[in-house]
Amino acid sequence: MDMFARRFAVLILVIVLGACSLRSAMNAMTSPEDRAFAQAMVDNLKSNNQSWLEQRFDPDLWAQSGKQLGEVPALYPSVPGPTELVSYSVNSNNIGSSSAQRTQEFTLVTEGGGRWAVTSFRTQGTGGAPARVVQWSVVPHTSEPPELAVLKAMDKAVPWIWGGLIFVLLLIVGIIVLIVRHNRRKRETLMGQRPTGMP
C-alpha cells in the first residue's frame, strides 16, 4: 500500500477510536454551562426549591405551575441515584439581530432503587435576554424508560456503525490504490516501448 493510503487509514482509525459513544457526542454538543444548568434544574425540581425555579421560569408558565411543582418531588426515585442527559437539541433563528431567538430542549433520566424519572424542559431566550423555561414535565417510571433504552442501544450500535464505515473507506482506498498502480504500470509500459519504425 502506498504511503498516502497508509496515512489515510491511520487517520480514519484515529477518528473512529475517538468517537466512543453517543454519550460522548452529546457531551461535545453541549457546553459545561448547559449541562450544569440541566442538572441544577433536576435538583431544584426534586427539592421543590421555589425561589430558584421562579427565577428561571417564564412568568406565565410559573403562574400555571405553582400547584403542580409541589407534587413533583414525589415523582422522583426516593433512593438517590445518578441523573443523565439523554437528549438535547438547540434551534436558533434571526441570528445576529436584536430579535434573535434561541430554543434549547433537554431530556434527563434520574435513576435510583429500581425507579426512574424522565425530566424534560425547554428554554427560550430572545435577543440578549436570559433564557427562561417555557415548558417542563416530570414523568415517573417503574421500568427503564425508552429514552434511556434508546441511548444504551445506540451506544452499543456506534462501534458497529463505525466499523462498517471504516471497512467501506478502506475498501475505497484499496480500489483507488489498485487503479493508481494499474495506470502507473500502463504508463511505464508505454514509455518503455520503442516507436514503430525506429532502429
C-alpha positions in Angstrom: 0.0 0.0 0.0 1.3 3.5 -0.8 2.4 5.9 1.9 -0.7 8.1 1.3 -3.0 5.1 1.7 -1.3 4.0 4.9 -1.6 7.5 6.4 -5.2 7.8 5.3 -6.0 4.5 7.0 -4.3 5.6 10.3 -6.2 8.9 10.3 -9.5 7.1 9.9 -8.7 4.7 12.7 -7.9 7.6 15.0 -11.2 9.3 14.2 -13.1 6.0 14.8 -11.4 5.4 18.1 -12.1 8.9 19.2 -15.9 8.5 18.6 -16.5 6.4 21.7 -20.3 6.7 22.2 -23.4 8.7 21.7 -22.9 10.0 25.2 -19.5 11.5 24.4 -21.0 13.0 21.2 -23.8 14.6 23.3 -21.2 16.0 25.7 -19.4 17.5 22.8 -22.6 19.2 21.6 -23.4 20.8 25.0 -21.4 23.3 26.9 -20.4 22.7 30.6 -22.8 25.5 31.5 -25.7 23.9 29.7 -25.1 20.5 31.4 -24.7 22.2 34.8 -28.0 24.1 34.3 -29.8 20.9 33.3 -28.5 19.1 36.4 -29.5 22.1 38.6 -33.0 22.1 37.1 -33.5 18.4 38.1 -32.0 19.0 41.6 -34.2 22.0 42.3 -37.4 20.3 40.9 -36.6 17.3 43.3 -36.2 19.7 46.2 -39.1 22.0 45.2 -36.8 25.0 45.5 -39.4 27.6 44.5 -37.2 30.6 44.8 -34.6 29.1 42.3 -37.3 27.8 40.0 -39.2 31.1 39.8 -36.1 33.0 38.7 -35.7 30.6 35.7 -39.3 30.1 34.7 -41.2 32.2 32.2 -43.7 34.3 34.3 -46.8 32.9 32.6 -45.5 29.3 33.0 -44.7 30.0 36.6 -48.2 31.2 37.3 -49.6 27.9 35.9 -47.1 25.6 37.6 -47.2 26.6 41.2 -49.6 23.8 42.5 -48.0 21.1 40.3 -44.5 21.8 41.4 -45.4 20.8 45.0 -46.2 17.3 43.8 -43.0 16.9 41.7 -40.5 15.7 44.4 -42.6 12.5 45.0 -42.3 11.6 41.3 -38.5 11.1 41.6 -36.9 7.9 43.0 -36.7 8.0 46.8 -33.3 6.3 46.6 -30.5 8.7 45.5 -29.1 7.8 42.1 -27.5 9.4 39.0 -29.1 11.8 36.6 -28.0 11.5 33.0 -28.6 13.8 30.0 -30.1 11.6 27.3 -31.4 14.1 24.7 -30.5 17.6 23.7 -31.4 19.9 20.8 -30.9 23.6 20.0 -32.6 25.9 17.5 -31.8 29.5 16.6 -33.3 31.9 14.2 -32.7 35.5 13.1 -29.1 35.1 14.2 -27.3 38.4 14.7 -30.5 40.5 15.1 -31.9 42.0 18.2 -34.9 39.7 17.9 -32.7 36.5 17.6 -34.4 33.6 19.4 -32.7 30.5 20.8 -34.5 27.5 22.0 -33.0 24.5 23.8 -34.6 21.2 24.7 -33.3 18.9 27.4 -34.3 15.4 28.5 -32.7 13.8 31.5 -33.2 10.5 33.3 -32.8 10.1 37.0 -32.4 6.5 38.3 -32.5 5.1 41.8 -33.7 1.9 43.6 -35.3 0.4 40.6 -37.3 3.5 39.7 -36.7 6.2 37.1 -38.0 9.7 36.4 -37.7 11.5 33.0 -37.4 15.2 33.2 -37.9 17.2 30.0 -37.9 21.0 29.7 -37.5 23.7 27.0 -35.9 27.1 27.4 -36.3 30.1 25.2 -34.4 33.4 25.0 -34.9 36.4 22.7 -32.1 38.9 22.0 -29.8 39.4 24.9 -32.5 38.4 27.5 -31.8 35.4 29.8 -33.3 32.2 28.6 -36.4 31.1 30.5 -38.1 27.7 31.0 -41.2 27.7 28.8 -42.2 24.1 29.1 -41.5 21.3 31.6 -42.6 17.8 32.6 -41.5 15.1 35.0 -42.7 11.5 34.3 -42.1 8.6 36.8 -41.3 5.1 35.5 -41.2 1.7 37.2 -39.1 0.2 34.4 -36.3 1.6 32.3 -37.8 4.5 30.2 -37.5 4.3 26.4 -35.3 7.4 26.3 -32.6 5.6 28.3 -33.1 2.3 26.5 -32.6 4.1 23.1 -29.4 5.8 24.3 -27.9 2.5 25.5 -28.9 0.7 22.3 -27.2 3.5 20.2 -24.1 3.3 22.3 -23.9 -0.4 21.5 -24.5 0.2 17.8 -22.0 3.0 17.4 -18.9 0.7 17.3 -20.6 -1.5 14.6 -21.6 1.6 12.6 -18.1 3.0 12.7 -16.7 -0.5 11.9 -18.9 -0.6 8.8 -17.7 2.9 7.8 -14.1 2.1 8.3 -14.5 -1.1 6.2 -16.1 0.9 3.3 -13.5 3.6 3.5 -10.6 1.2 3.5 -12.2 -0.6 0.6 -12.4 2.6 -1.4 -8.8 3.4 -0.6 -7.8 -0.1 -1.7 -9.6 0.4 -5.0 -8.0 3.8 -5.6 -4.5 2.3 -4.9 -5.1 -0.5 -7.4 -6.3 1.9 -10.1 -3.3 4.2 -9.5 -0.9 1.3 -9.6 -2.5 -0.1 -12.8 -2.3 3.3 -14.5 1.3 3.8 -13.4 2.3 0.4 -14.8 0.4 1.1 -18.0 2.3 4.4 -18.4 5.6 2.7 -17.7 4.9 0.0 -20.2 4.1 2.6 -22.9 7.2 4.6 -22.1 9.3 1.5 -22.4 8.1 0.7 -25.9 10.1 2.0 -28.9 8.1 3.9 -31.6 7.4 1.7 -34.7 10.0 2.1 -37.4 12.8 3.3 -35.3 16.1 1.3 -35.1 
